Amino acid sequence: MSLNKKNITVVGAGLVGSLLSIFLANRGYNINVYERRKDKRKNIDFSSRSINLALSHRGWKALNKVGLENKVKQISIPMYRRVMHSIDRKLTFQPYGKKNQAIFSVPRGKLNTLLVNTAEKLELVNFYFNKKCIDIDLEKSISKFEDTLTESIISVSSDHIIGADGFYSKVRSVMQKTHRFNYQQKFIDHGYKEIEIPPNADGTHKLELNALHIWPRGNFMLIALPNLDGSFTCTLFFPYEGEISFSSLETNDQIFNFFKKTFPDVLDLVPDLIDQYKTNPTSPLGIIRCYPWVINDKVLLIGDSSHATVPFYGQGMNSGFEDCYIFDQLIDKYQNNWTNLFDKYQNERKKNGDAIQDLSMYNFIEMRDRTGDDNFLLQKRIEKKFSEKYPNKWLPLYSMVTFSDISYSEALKIGKKQENIMKKILVTPNIEKRWDSIEIENKILDLL
Ligand SMILES: Cc1cc2nc3c(=O)[nH]c(=O)nc-3n(C[C@H](O)[C@H](O)[C@H](O)COP(=O)(O)OP(=O)(O)OC[C@H]3O[C@@H](n4cnc5c(N)ncnc54)[C@H](O)[C@@H]3O)c2cc1C
């Protein structure tokens, strides 16, 4: 324990809490991390949520800062493009960014394990598992935990408490009882279910390995990300209710007929599809919006506890990792005044938390509705060509969010402007034939 430094309690040893503990210990603070779940590192399963995640620039930047980039590379698979699967089994391809730019499929359990192991090796970090936060004294900065095995209660006093306890945050729920705390929890009409495409007999992948696969079907979609063991994890994003929905697919026949009609190639790839569909849970998707994220210099929310979002931009974890990176940067300036530090942090991050939620909903519609559409693919081609020629004038929205440091709120603003320009360009007569002409280029320049 360092003598002159503060003691910080981190609630939650998920992806964000464990990464944050590394950043803070590297600054010399004493960190105690309390996690509700048991230490499942041997079974590498910290969370029942999605098996693999898309990791991109913002996440990598934070991992790089704590020296973990290379270790995470070893457990991740680059995905250079989207592969769209149509109902009649036709494939269309769309690169994610420039040549060699990729998003990476990384296993949640392995990543969480790596982060906890790395943090635990640092002298200043201690983890306590089976410790569920049940209350916080926001004024005195005392947190209470129940041991989930013995039911005994402990009180922990520290200089600061950081709530990295995810969507259903207990820390946030205590803050909710303070005056003027704004809170919104909104579930969308769709939920998700994961289905595994097993490897070939020789261990190879059944679909193109270095790609994210999408089966866009209008109001719903299926996606698949590759795993290291040769399998793919598919996620079906599907309405809970309605004519075609989780609630309407119950019997074996209904499930079989639906997949045969809608995702015939997937049915061929997953021999036990009906069993998986019936056994694997259906989980909800939603957002959390709240404000403030801090109480004086005592309590701060970070990651999903403050800005959980729907997963359609693949940015929930990435934005949480960026939270850690930005918080660490602000420590440089404000370490002697934690009221200021917390305040600057929420000023900087709140607008970006809101923006990534808006962007995520926007991308849901784009992925499920538009990726199969010729006009959309044409738009992407026009944008790509223009941005290659004028990289300082135009970066496609997806690249701003996924491959750049441009803040989410700025990306949203610029993205809206670009979308309006593209709407005007796409109604040009015969655009499919003239899209790469100088005339179109000049028209975009005029509109910018
Ligand atoms: C289907 C799906 C797909 C996703 N795909 C992507 C993706 O491709 N890319 C991406 O960037 N993001 C993705 N996300 C989002 C990502 O999973 C989250 O943003 C990320 O897990 C947030 O990390 P966190 O540490 O803030 O919260 P969590 O991962 O939820 O961790 C919170 C931790 O706190 C613990 N905890 C909770 N309550 C208490 C308590 N009372 N006391 C003590 N501990 C407690 C929990 O057990 C957990 O370990 C996806 C999410 C879903 C649902």
The ligand as an SDF file (V2000), in Angstrom:
LIG
                    3D

 53 58  0  0  0  0  0  0  0  0999 V2000
  -25.3360   -8.5910  -27.0850 C   0  0  0  0  0  0  0  0  0  0  0  0
  -24.2810   -7.5790  -26.7550 C   0  0  0  0  0  0  0  0  0  0  0  0
  -23.2440   -7.3960  -27.6460 C   0  0  0  0  0  0  0  0  0  0  0  0
  -22.2710   -6.4410  -27.3740 C   0  0  0  0  0  0  0  0  0  0  0  0
  -21.2830   -6.2570  -28.2870 N   0  0  0  0  0  0  0  0  0  0  0  0
  -20.3710   -5.2920  -28.0760 C   0  0  0  0  0  0  0  0  0  0  0  0
  -19.3190   -5.0830  -29.0300 C   0  0  0  0  0  0  0  0  0  0  0  0
  -19.2470   -5.7550  -30.0650 O   0  0  0  0  0  0  0  0  0  0  0  0
  -18.4040   -4.1090  -28.7730 N   0  0  0  0  0  0  0  0  0  0  0  0
  -18.4730   -3.3320  -27.6610 C   0  0  0  0  0  0  0  0  0  0  0  0
  -17.6230   -2.4380  -27.4980 O   0  0  0  0  0  0  0  0  0  0  0  0
  -19.4360   -3.5190  -26.7370 N   0  0  0  0  0  0  0  0  0  0  0  0
  -20.3800   -4.4740  -26.9160 C   0  0  0  0  0  0  0  0  0  0  0  0
  -21.3500   -4.6870  -25.9760 N   0  0  0  0  0  0  0  0  0  0  0  0
  -21.4000   -3.8180  -24.7840 C   0  0  0  0  0  0  0  0  0  0  0  0
  -20.4870   -4.3100  -23.6890 C   0  0  0  0  0  0  0  0  0  0  0  0
  -20.8270   -5.6300  -23.3440 O   0  0  0  0  0  0  0  0  0  0  0  0
  -20.6180   -3.4100  -22.4610 C   0  0  0  0  0  0  0  0  0  0  0  0
  -20.5630   -2.0690  -22.8350 O   0  0  0  0  0  0  0  0  0  0  0  0
  -19.4950   -3.6850  -21.4720 C   0  0  0  0  0  0  0  0  0  0  0  0
  -19.5970   -5.0030  -20.9860 O   0  0  0  0  0  0  0  0  0  0  0  0
  -19.5630   -2.6920  -20.3170 C   0  0  0  0  0  0  0  0  0  0  0  0
  -18.6060   -3.0070  -19.3590 O   0  0  0  0  0  0  0  0  0  0  0  0
  -18.8250   -2.6170  -17.8370 P   0  0  0  0  0  0  0  0  0  0  0  0
  -17.6330   -3.1210  -17.1220 O   0  0  0  0  0  0  0  0  0  0  0  0
  -19.1770   -1.1690  -17.7500 O   0  0  0  0  0  0  0  0  0  0  0  0
  -20.1290   -3.4070  -17.3920 O   0  0  0  0  0  0  0  0  0  0  0  0
  -20.2960   -4.9880  -17.2470 P   0  0  0  0  0  0  0  0  0  0  0  0
  -19.5450   -5.6970  -18.2890 O   0  0  0  0  0  0  0  0  0  0  0  0
  -21.7550   -5.2250  -17.1300 O   0  0  0  0  0  0  0  0  0  0  0  0
  -19.6080   -5.2940  -15.8400 O   0  0  0  0  0  0  0  0  0  0  0  0
  -20.1910   -4.9070  -14.6260 C   0  0  0  0  0  0  0  0  0  0  0  0
  -19.6350   -5.7830  -13.5090 C   0  0  0  0  0  0  0  0  0  0  0  0
  -20.1700   -5.3270  -12.2660 O   0  0  0  0  0  0  0  0  0  0  0  0
  -20.5980   -6.4360  -11.5000 C   0  0  0  0  0  0  0  0  0  0  0  0
  -21.6680   -5.9900  -10.6040 N   0  0  0  0  0  0  0  0  0  0  0  0
  -22.9360   -5.6440  -10.9380 C   0  0  0  0  0  0  0  0  0  0  0  0
  -23.6260   -5.2880   -9.8320 N   0  0  0  0  0  0  0  0  0  0  0  0
  -22.7720   -5.3920   -8.7930 C   0  0  0  0  0  0  0  0  0  0  0  0
  -22.9040   -5.1700   -7.3820 C   0  0  0  0  0  0  0  0  0  0  0  0
  -24.0510   -4.7760   -6.8570 N   0  0  0  0  0  0  0  0  0  0  0  0
  -21.8190   -5.3680   -6.6000 N   0  0  0  0  0  0  0  0  0  0  0  0
  -20.6390   -5.7780   -7.1450 C   0  0  0  0  0  0  0  0  0  0  0  0
  -20.4640   -6.0280   -8.4570 N   0  0  0  0  0  0  0  0  0  0  0  0
  -21.5180   -5.8380   -9.2760 C   0  0  0  0  0  0  0  0  0  0  0  0
  -21.0920   -7.4280  -12.5580 C   0  0  0  0  0  0  0  0  0  0  0  0
  -21.1320   -8.7410  -12.0510 O   0  0  0  0  0  0  0  0  0  0  0  0
  -20.0610   -7.2460  -13.6610 C   0  0  0  0  0  0  0  0  0  0  0  0
  -18.9430   -8.0830  -13.5010 O   0  0  0  0  0  0  0  0  0  0  0  0
  -22.3280   -5.6510  -26.2080 C   0  0  0  0  0  0  0  0  0  0  0  0
  -23.3770   -5.8600  -25.2970 C   0  0  0  0  0  0  0  0  0  0  0  0
  -24.3430   -6.8100  -25.5680 C   0  0  0  0  0  0  0  0  0  0  0  0
  -25.4630   -7.0060  -24.5990 C   0  0  0  0  0  0  0  0  0  0  0  0
  1  2  1  0
  2  3  1  0
  2 52  2  0
  3  4  2  0
  4  5  1  0
  4 50  1  0
  5  6  2  0
  6  7  1  0
  6 13  1  0
  7  8  2  0
  7  9  1  0
  9 10  1  0
 10 11  2  0
 10 12  1  0
 12 13  2  0
 13 14  1  0
 14 15  1  0
 14 50  1  0
 15 16  1  0
 16 17  1  0
 16 18  1  0
 18 19  1  0
 18 20  1  0
 20 21  1  0
 20 22  1  0
 22 23  1  0
 23 24  1  0
 24 25  2  0
 24 26  1  0
 24 27  1  0
 27 28  1  0
 28 29  2  0
 28 30  1  0
 28 31  1  0
 31 32  1  0
 32 33  1  0
 33 34  1  0
 33 48  1  0
 34 35  1  0
 35 36  1  0
 35 46  1  0
 36 37  1  0
 36 45  1  0
 37 38  2  0
 38 39  1  0
 39 40  1  0
 39 45  2  0
 40 41  1  0
 40 42  2  0
 42 43  1  0
 43 44  2  0
 44 45  1  0
 46 47  1  0
 46 48  1  0
 48 49  1  0
 50 51  2  0
 51 52  1  0
 52 53  1  0
M  END
$$$$
